[in-house]
Amino acid sequence: MRKNRTGILLVFLLVTTSLTTIGCVSPPEQPRVEQTPPVAAIETPVPVADRAKPERAAKLPTSTQSDVRNAIARIYKDAVTVDASHFVVGDFNGDGSQDLAVVVRPAQGMLSEINSEVANWILEDPHKVTLPDPGKATQHLGPPQKSPRVEDSDTLLAVLHGFGPSGWRDPNSRQTYLLKNAVGTNLKSRQLADLLKSSNSKTLPKLRGDVINESIGDELGFLFYSGAKYAWHRSSGTGKSIASR
């Protein structure tokens, strides 16, 4: 009887020890499950038809001789008389606003004001403007040229740069050039795109905007804005000048 009790006790102790051992064993490591990254928000493209279209520039009214006289009088006052039958418009300085170029003459007794160093206009002779040579790293432009002197008999070209959508009609358009030896025959405005399309680009100067085509003396060419001055570019042909040289 004692042997049976001893056997039962041993079995009980073995079972208890086994369960205790099993309880102390760490459970097997579970495989790591990578979290799915959050789905980025997908931007839905806006249909082309729904996109805002850029506003077109307002179409400017036809230029009249009265408009031309008023614009020149705003800057030059009584210093010049305007030949309003000879004018052209275009974006000559390439800023997107319409500019004006018109033939003028010195008003009687106003030479001192026209030639004044503190005048509201820039007095130049496009034939005497020296431009940098794009093919040379070092430029030798020489001493700065003095402003030309206007005489009573001169015929001049006044160029008024426009401002904003209204161009040269805007009261805030104030930048103006008064050009000597710059009036010839067949005065026309030529768009930059048209000139580049029909000419050899290698023979053209660096252009920023439209140009003023004409014949001066025995030269056929155009006036163009270099970024600071108006210069003359000779093309070919002959012409007859109506300006005093």
C-alpha positions in Angstrom: 0.0 0.0 0.0 2.9 2.3 0.9 4.6 1.5 -2.4 1.5 2.5 -4.3 1.3 5.8 -2.5 5.0 6.4 -3.1 4.6 5.7 -6.8 1.6 8.0 -7.1 3.5 10.8 -5.3 6.5 10.4 -7.7 4.2 10.6 -10.7 2.5 13.7 -9.2 5.9 15.4 -8.6 7.1 14.6 -12.2 3.9 16.0 -13.7 4.2 19.1 -11.6 7.8 19.6 -12.5 7.1 19.2 -16.3 4.2 21.7 -16.2 6.4 24.2 -14.3 9.2 23.8 -16.9 6.8 24.3 -19.8 5.4 27.4 -18.2 8.9 28.9 -17.9 9.7 28.4 -21.5 9.2 31.5 -23.6 6.7 31.2 -26.4 8.1 31.0 -29.8 8.7 34.4 -31.4 5.9 35.4 -33.7 6.9 36.4 -37.2 7.0 40.2 -37.7 4.3 41.5 -39.9 5.4 44.7 -41.7 2.8 47.4 -41.6 1.5 48.6 -44.9 2.6 52.2 -45.5 -0.2 54.7 -45.7 -1.5 55.2 -49.2 -0.4 58.6 -50.5 -3.2 60.9 -51.6 -3.5 60.8 -55.3 -4.0 64.2 -56.9 -6.7 64.1 -59.4 -5.7 66.0 -62.5 -7.8 68.9 -63.5 -9.4 68.5 -66.9 -7.9 70.8 -69.5 -11.3 72.3 -70.2 -11.6 73.4 -66.5 -8.2 75.0 -66.2 -8.1 78.8 -65.9 -7.2 80.3 -69.3 -4.8 83.3 -69.3 -6.6 86.5 -70.1 -5.8 88.0 -73.4 -4.3 91.4 -73.6 -6.9 94.1 -74.3 -6.9 95.1 -77.9 -5.7 98.7 -78.2 -7.7 101.2 -80.2 -6.5 102.5 -83.5 -3.8 105.1 -83.0 -4.9 108.6 -84.1 -3.0 111.8 -84.8 -4.7 113.4 -81.8 -3.5 110.6 -79.5 0.0 111.0 -80.8 0.0 114.8 -80.2 -1.4 114.4 -76.7 1.2 111.8 -75.8 4.2 113.9 -77.0 2.8 117.0 -75.4 2.6 115.2 -72.0 6.4 114.8 -72.0 7.9 117.5 -74.3 5.3 120.2 -73.5 6.1 123.0 -76.1 9.6 122.0 -76.9 8.8 120.2 -80.2 6.2 120.3 -82.9 4.8 117.0 -84.0 4.5 115.7 -87.5 1.6 113.4 -86.5 1.3 112.0 -90.1 4.6 110.2 -89.7 4.5 107.8 -86.7 4.7 104.1 -86.1 3.8 101.9 -83.1 5.3 98.6 -81.8 7.0 97.0 -78.8 10.4 98.4 -79.5 12.0 97.7 -76.1 10.4 94.2 -75.8 8.6 94.7 -72.4 5.1 93.8 -73.7 3.7 97.3 -73.9 3.1 99.2 -77.1 5.6 102.1 -77.8 5.4 105.1 -80.1 7.9 106.6 -82.6 6.9 109.9 -84.2 8.7 112.5 -86.3 9.1 115.9 -84.5 10.9 119.2 -85.0 12.4 121.7 -82.6 9.9 124.4 -81.7 10.9 128.0 -82.2 13.2 129.3 -79.4 13.3 125.9 -77.6 16.8 124.7 -78.5 18.2 125.4 -75.0 15.5 123.2 -73.4 15.8 120.4 -76.0 19.6 120.3 -75.5 19.4 120.7 -71.7 21.3 118.0 -69.6 18.4 117.8 -67.2 15.7 117.3 -69.8 13.2 114.6 -69.4 14.3 112.8 -72.5 17.5 111.0 -73.6 19.1 112.7 -76.6 21.1 110.4 -78.9 22.4 109.8 -82.4 21.9 106.1 -83.2 24.7 106.2 -85.8 27.2 107.0 -83.1 26.2 104.3 -80.6 28.9 101.7 -80.1 27.6 98.3 -79.0 29.6 95.5 -77.3 31.0 92.9 -79.6 29.4 89.6 -78.6 32.3 87.6 -80.0 34.9 89.3 -77.7 35.4 88.6 -74.0 37.1 92.0 -73.5 35.4 95.1 -74.8 37.1 98.3 -75.9 34.3 100.8 -76.3 36.4 104.0 -75.9 35.3 107.1 -74.1 31.6 107.7 -73.7 30.0 109.7 -76.5 28.7 113.2 -75.8 25.1 113.9 -76.5 24.5 115.4 -79.9 23.4 119.0 -80.2 20.1 119.7 -81.9 19.9 122.5 -84.4 16.8 124.4 -85.7 16.9 122.6 -89.0 17.0 119.1 -87.5 14.2 116.6 -88.0 14.1 114.3 -85.0 12.5 111.0 -84.0 10.8 110.9 -80.6 10.4 107.4 -79.2 8.0 107.0 -76.2 8.1 103.7 -74.3 4.7 102.5 -73.2 3.6 101.4 -69.7 1.2 98.6 -68.8 -1.7 97.4 -71.0 -2.4 100.9 -72.4 1.1 101.3 -73.7 2.2 104.8 -74.7 -1.2 106.2 -74.0 -0.9 105.6 -70.3 -0.1 108.8 -68.3 2.6 106.9 -66.4 4.6 106.3 -69.7 7.5 108.7 -69.3 10.7 107.1 -70.7 11.4 108.7 -74.0 14.3 109.1 -76.4 14.9 111.9 -78.8 17.0 110.7 -81.8 19.0 112.8 -84.1 19.9 111.6 -87.7 17.2 109.0 -87.3 14.5 110.1 -89.7 14.4 108.9 -93.3 11.9 107.6 -95.8 9.5 104.7 -95.7 9.2 104.7 -91.9 7.6 101.4 -90.8 7.4 99.2 -87.8 8.5 95.6 -88.2 7.7 92.9 -85.7 10.7 91.0 -84.2 9.2 87.5 -85.1 8.8 88.5 -88.7 12.3 89.9 -88.9 13.9 86.8 -87.4 11.9 84.6 -89.8 12.9 86.4 -93.0 16.5 87.3 -92.1 19.8 85.6 -91.5 20.1 85.6 -87.7 24.0 85.7 -88.0 23.9 89.1 -89.5 21.5 90.6 -87.0 22.4 92.3 -83.8 21.0 91.1 -80.5 17.3 92.3 -80.6 14.9 92.7 -77.7 11.8 93.9 -79.5 10.3 95.2 -82.7 12.4 97.5 -85.0 11.8 100.7 -87.0 12.5 100.1 -90.6 13.5 103.0 -92.9 16.0 104.4 -95.4 18.4 107.0 -94.2 20.6 108.7 -96.7 22.0 105.9 -98.9 21.4 103.2 -96.3 18.5 100.8 -95.8 18.2 99.4 -92.3 16.4 99.7 -89.0 16.6 101.3 -85.6 16.6 98.9 -82.6 16.7 99.1 -78.8 19.9 97.6 -77.3 18.7 97.7 -73.7 19.9 101.2 -73.0 20.2 103.0 -76.3 18.7 103.1 -79.8 21.2 102.1 -82.5 21.2 101.9 -86.3 21.7 98.6 -88.1 22.4 98.9 -91.8 20.9 96.3 -94.1 21.4 97.2 -97.7 19.9 99.3 -100.5 19.6 103.0 -101.0 17.3 105.6 -99.8 16.8 109.4 -99.7 17.0 111.1 -96.3 14.6 113.8 -95.2 16.6 114.5 -92.1 19.6 116.9 -91.6 22.8 114.8 -91.2 
